[in-house]
Amino acid sequence: MNHSVDKAQNQYKATLHLLQIELVKLQRHIIKRGERILLILEGRDGAGKDSTIKRIIAHLSPRETRVVALPKPSDREQTEWYFQRYVAHLPAAAEFVIFNRSWYNRAGVEKVMGFCSDRDYEEFFAEVNDFESMLTRSGILLRKYYLDITKKEQKARLAARRDDPLKQWKISPIDEQALKHWKDYSEARNVMFARSHTHLCPWTIVHSDEKKTARIQLIKDFLSRLEYADKDIDLLAPDREVVFDYDPAYLKNDMIAP
C-alpha cells in the first residue's frame, strides 16, 4: 500500500515539475511578445484555489506575475461601477495575472449571502459578457476555471481547516455558511454558468475532490489552450473526465456536483 502511495506521489511530483517548466516557457513567451494573460479561478470554499495557484506561480517571475485576491469592497468602492476596482488589477504587457475569485463574487457569495440587491445582480449579468468581450478584444487572453467539489469533500476540508493551526487565516464567517447554503450556492453557480458561458469566454470545470489530480489537469488544460515557443504538446493532453468545458447537460448527469 505504501509503495503504491509513494509511486503515485513521485509521479505527481515529476509531472508537476514538467508542467512548471512549461509555465516558465509560457512566461518567457509572454514577456518576449508583451502579451497579457488573465486566469480566473472560481469555486466553493475549500475547492483548492489557493493550493492550485501556489503550484502555478512557484517558479514564475514575481515581477511579471500577480495574484489578485481582493477583500470586501470599501465604502468608497461600493459607490463605484462594480467592475471598476477589478480593472485596476488587469494585466499590462508581459504580465500574467491570476484572480483568486473575481467579479463573479457578485454571482456567487454576494447573491447567496444577500450582499447585493436583485437590481445589482441583474445589472452584473447585463454587463459581464460585454465586459469580458472588451477585455478579449483589447488583447487580453482570458481563461475562466471553476473548481467543483462535492458536499462531502467540502465538509471534510472545512473541518480540517479549522483544526490546522497553519490554515487559520483561511477561516472566515462565510465558511460557516458554506454547507448550510450548499443548495443556494449550487443554484447560483448554475445561473452563473448559464448566463456567462460564451463562445469567446467559456467556463471550464475541474473536478477537484482529488486535489493533486485537479492541479495537474487544470495546468495541462490551461497550457494546452495557449501558444508559446517549444511547447510540449504530448505532455499537455488533459483528462476530459476531470477537466472539461461547461455544458448544461452536465447539470443533469452529475458531471457537476449537484
N, C-alpha and C positions, 0 to 999 in steps of 0.2 A: 504493500500500500504506500509506504513512504517513498519507495523507489519511483512509483508512478507519479506521486506528487512532485518529487524532485525533478523528474523528467519534464513534466508539464511546466514547472516554474522556469527551468532552464530554457525551454522552447519559447516561453513568453518573453523572457529577458532578451534572447537572441533576436526574436522578431521585432521587438520594440526597438532594440539598438539599430537594426537595419532601417526601420521606419524613421527613426530620429535622424539618421544620415540623410534620408530623403527629404526630411523637413529642412535640414540645413541647405541642401541643394536648392530647394524651393526658395529659401530666403535669399540665397546668393542671386538667384534669377530675379527675384523681386527688386532687390537693391540695384542690380545692373540695369534693369529695364524701367525702374521708377514706378513699378506697379503698386496698386493699393488693394489689400485683401482684408475683408471683414468676415469673421467667423462668429456666428451667433449660436450659443448653446442654451437651450431651454430644457426644462424638465421639472418634475416634482422635487420637493425637498428630499435629499438623500439619494438622488438619482446618479450621482457620480460626476457632476460637472467639475468640481474643484480638482479632483484627482486626475481627471482626463486632461484638463488644462495644464496641470503640473507636468505631465509627461510630454505634452506637445511643446512646451516652451523650455524644457530642461536644458537644451543645448543651443538655443537660438540667441541671437544678439539682443541684449536688453535695450540697446539704443534704438533698434528698429522694431521691437516687439512690445506691445502694450496689452495688458489685461484690464478690462473695464468692468467693475462691479459697483454700480452706483448705489449709494444709500437712499433712504426715502427722501423725497424732494423737500427742499427748504420752503419756508413761507413764500419767498420770492419766486422760486421755481414753480410753485403751484399756480402762480398767476400767468406763467408763460405759456406759449404754444407747447403742447405736450411733447412734441419731438425735439424741441429746442435744446434741451440740455444734453440730448444724445448727439446732436450734430457736432458739438464741440469736441467730441471724442472720436469722430470718424477718422479713418487713416489718411495721412498725407502720402506723397510719393515715397516709395520704398518701405512703407510701413505695413506690418501685419498686426491687426488688432483683433482681439477676441473679446466679445461681450459675454460675460458670465451673467446671464439674464439680460434682458434688453427692453426695448419699448413694448415687448409682449407681456410685460408685467401688467399692463392695463387689461389684457385679455385673460389673464390668469388670476394672480393674487388680488389685484385691485377689484376685479369683478366679484370674486368669491367672497372676499372679506368686506365688501361694501365700501372700499376706499375711493371709489369713483361713482359718479352718478350714471344713470342709464343714458343720459344725453352724452356724457363724456365717452362712454363705452361705444355708442353708435358712431360718434364722431371719429373715434380711433379707427374703426373699420372702414369708414368712408374715406380715410386718408392713407392708411398704411400701405396699400398696394401701389398707389400713385407715388408715395414717398420712396418705397423701395425701387420702383421703376426709375425714378430720378437718380437714385444712387447708382444703379447699374448703368444707366445711360451716361453718367458722368465718368464712368470708367472703373468704378469700384467693383471688385469681384466679391459678391456677397453669397455666403453659404449659410443655410439655416438647418440646425440639427435639434431634434427633440429626443432626449434620453428617457426611455419608457421603462418603468419598473412596475412590478405587481404590488398589490397592497401588503401582502405578507412580507415581501422583501423590504418595503419602505418601513414597516413597523419594526423589523429587526435592526435596520440601520439606524433609525432614530433612537432606539433603545441603546444600541452600542455607543452612539454619540454621547448620550447622557452619562454613560459610565466611563468614558475615556477622558482622562484629565488633559490630554493634548488636543481634544476637539471641543473644548468648552466654548471657544469663540464661535463655533458654528450654531450653537443653541440660540434660538430666538422664540419669542412668543408665538410667531407664526407656525413654528414646528409643532406646538401643542395642538394646533388646529388642523394640521395636515391630514391626519387619519380621520378625524371627526367629519371633515368636509371632503372625504375621498370622492364621493359621488358628484359633488358640486364641481370639484376640480376636473373630473372626467368630462362632465358636460361642457365646462368652459373650454377645455382642451379641444373637444370635438368641434365646437363652434369656431375656435381659432383656426383649426386646420381647414374647415370648410370655407372660411371667408378670407384666408390669407395664403392658401396654397395656390400658386400661379405657375404658369409655364416658365416665366422669367425668373421667379424666386420660389422654387418649390421647397416643401418641408421634407426632410429626410429623417426617418425614425430609426432609433438604435435600441434594440433590446438590451437592457442594462442590468438585469438580475445578476449576471456574471460580469463583474467589473472589468477584469483583465481582458476578457473577450471583447467587451464593448469598446474599451480603449483602442485595442488593436484594429477592430473593424471600422471604427469611426475614422481613425487616422488613414487607413487604407482608402476608404471611400473618398475622404476629403482630398487626398493627394491625387487619386485617380481622375478627379474632375478638373484638375489644373494642369496647365502646360508649363514645363520647365526643362532646362537642359539636363541631359544624362539621366533621364527618368527611368527607373527600373520597373517597367510595365508588369513583368511577371510577378513581382512582389506585391503589386497593388490591386490584386483581384479580390474584392471584398466578398464576404459570405452574405448572400442575399436573404438568408434565413435570419440574419442578425441585423443587418443594416439595409434599408430599402426606402424608396420614395413613397410618400403617403398616397393612399388610395382609399376612398370612402368604404370600399368593400372590406377593408381590414378591420373596420369597427364592428363588423358582424361576424367575423370568423376568428376572433380573439388573437389576431396578429398584433393588435394593440390592446394593452391591458384595459379591461372594462372598468 
